Structure formats: structure tokens, C-alpha cells
Amino acid sequence: MCPVICLITPPTSPGPAARGELIDRVRAAAGAGVHLVQIRQPDFEGGELTALVHHAVAAVGGTRARVLVNDRIDVALAAGAHGVHLRGNSVPAARVRRMVPSGFVIGRSVHSLDEAVRVIREGSLDYLTFGTVFGTASKPGAAPAGTEALATVCAASPLPVLAIGGMNQETLRAVGRTGAAGFAAIGLFADAAPATLQWVIRDSVRLFDTSAGVP
């Protein structure tokens, strides 16, 4: 199965230089086939974040990529983003759905089967992200849930489930066997130069797609 791929933007400092480098990365990833770009800059002020999202939306123009904003519904709407990704402790998706236009994508992070079942019952979501599946530097101290827990959530969810946490070329094959629809990652993409993202994405798809006969 060919995965849904979500690039989550790495931490950066506010300012034109950092924003330009980040937009170059978003543009390259979108051109290489990434489906979702989640803008996650929790330290940015509203104005700076809105400008970044606006440029990201322009950068993915003409591709299938969709730009989501991490939890900031106001910024997503102001900047013309394609959707929002809600934290596990954020507002209910049904409340967001009443505020957004048709076709607006709403995803949510979950960390257990019980949490996944609860938010699915509440409705209005398009996908879930489950993790942390493996240990990752972006979530220091977080206990890995493992692939068995991921598979349990995937089996119980009528929504696509993306795996997150420790996604790399050693773990993607195991994730592809769980029933996950795809994966989200920061480091996998941040560690590569924009010019090499097409090969990182190609190899990630090959490893995740267990029907492709990866040895």
C-alpha cells in the first residue's frame, strides 16, 4: 500500500531567512509527492505564523499537497490553509467543523485506543495521527507505544491512521505492516537537504509499501 505522507515542519526561529529555508523545504517536499504539510511552529507569534502559512500555501500550488496548521484554527483560516491538525487536548473537532469551509481537512493526535475511539465517536475528523510509535528526539521521555498498539488502533478506526514518532528507514517497513494509512515525520525530512527530499520520499514509500517486495 502506498502511504499517505505528512511532513511536519521542524523548529525554526522567526525571521525572513529561516522562513525562506522552510518554504524551500515545503516546496521541494510537495513537488516530490508529500500529501500533507503540517506547519508546527509553537513559538511563532500569530502574525509571523500567518505569513509562514500563507507562503507555504503558495509554495504547494499546483501539487496535491495540502497545508495544515498545528492547532491554530484562526491562523489556518486567515492564511487560507487547507486544514488544521488538532492536539490531543484541543477543542472537539465538531466545534471546528462548524467554523470552517467545506473541504477543510481536520486531523487529530491520539495516544491510545480509548482516546481514538472517543474522538471517532465525536465525529467531524478526516484522519488520526497515532504515536509516539518509536522513541524520538522530538518527544524526549515519551514511552514508545510500539507497532502492536498502532495496529490495534488502525483495526478499530474507520478513519485513516498515520503513524508518528521515530519514523525512519529502519522502522517504516514495520509500520507498513500495521494497517496504518501512512506516516508523519519531522526528523526524517528535516535531516535531508531540500534537493534530496525526492529520494528520501521515494525510498520511504518503497519501504512502507509492503506489497512492493522490499527484501
C-alpha positions in Angstrom: 0.0 0.0 0.0 1.4 3.4 -1.0 1.4 5.6 2.1 -0.1 9.0 2.9 3.0 11.1 3.8 2.9 14.1 6.2 5.8 16.4 6.6 5.8 18.2 9.9 7.9 21.3 9.9 11.0 21.3 12.2 11.6 24.0 14.8 12.9 27.2 13.4 13.5 30.8 14.5 11.2 33.5 13.3 12.5 35.8 10.6 12.8 36.0 6.8 15.9 33.8 6.4 14.5 30.9 8.4 11.1 31.3 6.8 12.7 31.2 3.3 14.6 27.9 4.1 11.5 26.3 5.5 9.4 27.3 2.4 12.1 25.9 0.1 11.8 22.6 2.0 8.0 22.7 1.8 8.1 23.4 -1.9 10.6 20.6 -2.6 8.6 18.1 -0.5 5.3 19.0 -2.2 7.0 18.6 -5.6 8.3 15.2 -4.5 4.8 13.9 -3.6 4.2 14.6 0.0 0.4 14.7 0.7 0.3 16.8 3.8 2.5 19.6 5.2 1.8 20.3 8.9 3.1 23.7 9.9 4.1 23.3 13.6 5.9 26.4 14.9 4.5 26.8 18.5 6.9 29.6 19.3 5.8 31.9 16.5 3.6 34.9 17.1 0.3 35.0 15.2 1.4 37.4 12.5 4.7 35.6 11.8 2.9 32.2 11.7 0.2 33.5 9.4 2.8 34.8 7.0 4.6 31.5 7.0 1.4 29.5 6.3 0.4 31.9 3.6 3.8 31.4 1.8 3.5 27.6 2.4 0.1 27.5 0.7 1.6 29.4 -2.3 4.6 27.0 -2.4 2.4 23.9 -2.7 0.3 25.4 -5.5 -0.1 23.0 -8.5 0.7 19.9 -6.4 -1.5 17.5 -4.5 0.0 18.6 -1.1 -2.3 20.3 1.4 -1.1 22.6 4.1 -2.4 22.1 7.7 -1.7 24.3 10.7 -1.0 22.8 14.0 -3.9 23.6 16.3 -4.2 27.3 15.3 -7.6 27.4 13.6 -7.6 31.2 13.5 -4.3 31.2 11.6 -5.4 28.4 9.3 -8.4 30.4 8.2 -6.7 33.7 8.0 -3.9 32.3 5.8 -6.0 30.2 3.5 -4.6 26.8 4.7 -6.3 23.6 3.6 -6.9 22.3 7.2 -5.8 22.1 10.8 -4.2 19.4 12.9 -5.6 19.3 16.5 -3.6 18.3 19.5 -4.9 15.6 21.8 -6.1 18.1 24.3 -7.5 20.6 21.8 -11.1 21.6 21.2 -13.6 19.0 19.8 -13.4 18.6 16.0 -17.2 19.1 15.7 -16.7 22.6 17.0 -14.0 23.3 14.5 -16.1 21.8 11.7 -18.9 24.4 12.3 -16.4 27.2 11.7 -14.6 26.1 8.6 -15.4 25.9 4.9 -16.4 22.8 3.0 -13.5 20.5 2.2 -11.4 21.8 5.2 -9.2 18.9 6.5 -9.3 18.2 10.2 -6.9 15.7 11.8 -6.2 14.9 15.4 -3.4 13.3 17.5 -4.3 10.4 19.7 -2.2 8.3 22.0 -4.3 5.3 23.0 -7.1 3.1 21.7 -9.6 4.6 24.2 -8.8 8.1 23.0 -9.1 7.1 19.4 -12.5 5.5 19.9 -13.7 8.6 21.8 -12.8 11.1 19.2 -14.0 9.0 16.3 -17.4 8.8 18.0 -17.5 12.6 18.4 -17.2 12.8 14.6 -16.0 15.5 12.2 -12.5 14.2 11.7 -10.8 13.2 8.5 -7.8 11.3 9.9 -5.9 10.4 13.1 -2.2 10.5 13.9 -1.2 7.9 16.5 2.1 7.8 18.5 4.6 8.0 19.7 5.2 4.7 18.0 9.0 4.6 18.4 11.4 6.7 20.5 12.1 10.1 19.0 14.2 13.2 19.8 11.2 15.4 19.3 9.3 13.8 22.2 12.1 13.2 24.8 10.9 11.0 27.7 7.8 9.7 25.8 7.3 6.0 26.2 7.0 4.4 22.8 3.7 2.8 22.1 5.0 0.2 19.6 3.6 -1.3 16.4 1.2 -3.6 18.2 -0.7 -0.7 19.7 -0.6 1.1 16.4 -2.1 -2.0 14.7 -4.9 -2.1 17.3 -5.8 1.5 16.7 -5.7 1.0 12.9 -8.0 -2.0 13.1 -10.5 -0.1 15.3 -10.6 3.1 13.2 -12.8 3.7 10.2 -10.6 6.8 9.6 -7.1 6.7 8.1 -4.4 6.5 10.8 -0.9 8.0 10.3 1.9 6.7 12.5 4.2 9.2 14.2 7.3 9.0 16.3 10.7 7.5 15.2 9.8 7.2 11.5 12.9 6.3 9.6 14.2 3.8 7.1 14.7 1.2 9.8 11.1 1.5 11.1 8.9 2.2 8.1 8.7 -1.4 6.9 7.2 -2.5 10.3 4.8 0.4 10.3 3.6 -0.5 6.8 2.5 -3.9 8.1 0.2 -2.5 10.8 -2.6 -1.3 8.6 -1.6 2.4 9.0 -2.6 4.6 6.1 0.8 6.4 6.2 3.1 8.3 8.5 4.1 11.7 9.7 7.6 12.8 10.5 9.8 15.7 11.4 13.4 14.4 11.5 13.2 12.1 8.5 12.6 15.1 6.3 14.5 17.8 8.3 17.7 15.9 8.2 17.8 15.9 4.4 18.6 18.9 2.1 15.6 20.1 0.1 17.3 18.9 -3.1 17.4 15.3 -1.8 13.9 15.1 -0.5 12.7 13.4 -3.6 14.9 10.4 -2.9 14.1 10.3 0.8 10.4 10.2 -0.1 10.9 7.6 -2.9 12.8 5.3 -0.5 10.2 5.9 2.3 7.4 4.9 0.0 9.3 1.8 -1.1 9.9 0.7 2.4 6.4 1.4 3.7 4.7 -0.3 0.8 5.0 -4.0 1.8 3.4 -5.1 -1.5 6.5 -3.8 -3.3 8.6 -6.8 -2.4 11.2 -4.9 -0.3 13.7 -7.6 0.9 
